[in-house]
């Protein structure tokens, strides 16, 4: 097995484990929290609280009821991430970008599974001290990893990194040929 195939096999295993963790936590939330009082983890700060009607929208319930739109967007994002990962330079310095994208894809698929299975996303983590919208593990994958990915892209990568990634993705090759 070549290094690219081995790397992608590890990514697929990580992806599957992340989805399993998301599914297990959501199933636990439905079983343990639905119809019951919230479970405080840190008094007046963090609690586990089942959102009774579920979340049929995107982040914080935006665009509620547009399930088909979310499925299409999630599918396109996951396909784009898979393409990016497959074509990513194999240098170890790019591995953190790859892992972050695996987390983002797993979060998207985790919530997509909910939308397909029941028409809404199970949310159950509540930061009560700031009355933050209720969320789930898949949401954490997407939110936290997107912020970290943006930080790396904006502040850590150098011009030669962008050029290396661009050439590995075959982006801009036609543009360069047109200049000749």
ChimeraX attribute file (.defattr): number of C-alpha atoms within 10 A of each C-alpha:
attribute: neighborCount
match mode: 1-to-1
recipient: residues
	/A:1	7
	/A:2	6
	/A:3	9
	/A:4	15
	/A:5	11
	/A:6	11
	/A:7	16
	/A:8	15
	/A:9	13
	/A:10	13
	/A:11	19
	/A:12	15
	/A:13	12
	/A:14	16
	/A:15	20
	/A:16	15
	/A:17	13
	/A:18	23
	/A:19	23
	/A:20	14
	/A:21	14
	/A:22	23
	/A:23	19
	/A:24	13
	/A:25	18
	/A:26	23
	/A:27	13
	/A:28	13
	/A:29	20
	/A:30	18
	/A:31	12
	/A:32	16
	/A:33	19
	/A:34	15
	/A:35	12
	/A:36	11
	/A:37	11
	/A:38	17
	/A:39	16
	/A:40	14
	/A:41	12
	/A:42	12
	/A:43	10
	/A:44	11
	/A:45	13
	/A:46	18
	/A:47	19
	/A:48	23
	/A:49	24
	/A:50	27
	/A:51	22
	/A:52	13
	/A:53	10
	/A:54	17
	/A:55	23
	/A:56	22
	/A:57	19
	/A:58	17
	/A:59	14
	/A:60	13
	/A:61	14
	/A:62	11
	/A:63	13
	/A:64	14
	/A:65	15
	/A:66	14
	/A:67	18
	/A:68	12
	/A:69	12
	/A:70	20
	/A:71	18
	/A:72	12
	/A:73	14
	/A:74	18
	/A:75	16
	/A:76	12
	/A:77	17
	/A:78	20
	/A:79	13
	/A:80	14
	/A:81	17
	/A:82	19
	/A:83	12
	/A:84	17
	/A:85	23
	/A:86	17
	/A:87	16
	/A:88	20
	/A:89	20
	/A:90	15
	/A:91	7
	/A:92	9
	/A:93	11
	/A:94	15
	/A:95	15
	/A:96	13
	/A:97	19
	/A:98	24
	/A:99	18
	/A:100	19
	/A:101	26
	/A:102	26
	/A:103	24
	/A:104	27
	/A:105	25
	/A:106	26
	/A:107	27
	/A:108	23
	/A:109	22
	/A:110	25
	/A:111	27
	/A:112	22
	/A:113	17
	/A:114	18
	/A:115	21
	/A:116	13
	/A:117	10
	/A:118	11
	/A:119	18
	/A:120	21
	/A:121	26
	/A:122	28
	/A:123	26
	/A:124	25
	/A:125	22
	/A:126	24
	/A:127	18
	/A:128	18
	/A:129	12
	/A:130	10
	/A:131	10
	/A:132	12
	/A:133	15
	/A:134	23
	/A:135	22
	/A:136	22
	/A:137	23
	/A:138	28
	/A:139	21
	/A:140	16
	/A:141	22
	/A:142	19
	/A:143	16
	/A:144	14
	/A:145	20
	/A:146	16
	/A:147	12
	/A:148	14
	/A:149	20
	/A:150	13
	/A:151	12
	/A:152	14
	/A:153	14
	/A:154	10
	/A:155	9
	/A:156	10
	/A:157	13
	/A:158	12
	/A:159	7
	/A:160	9
	/A:161	15
	/A:162	12
	/A:163	13
	/A:164	13
	/A:165	16
	/A:166	16
	/A:167	15
	/A:168	15
	/A:169	17
	/A:170	10
	/A:171	12
	/A:172	12
	/A:173	11
	/A:174	9
	/A:175	9
	/A:176	9
	/A:177	8
	/A:178	8
	/A:179	6
	/A:180	5
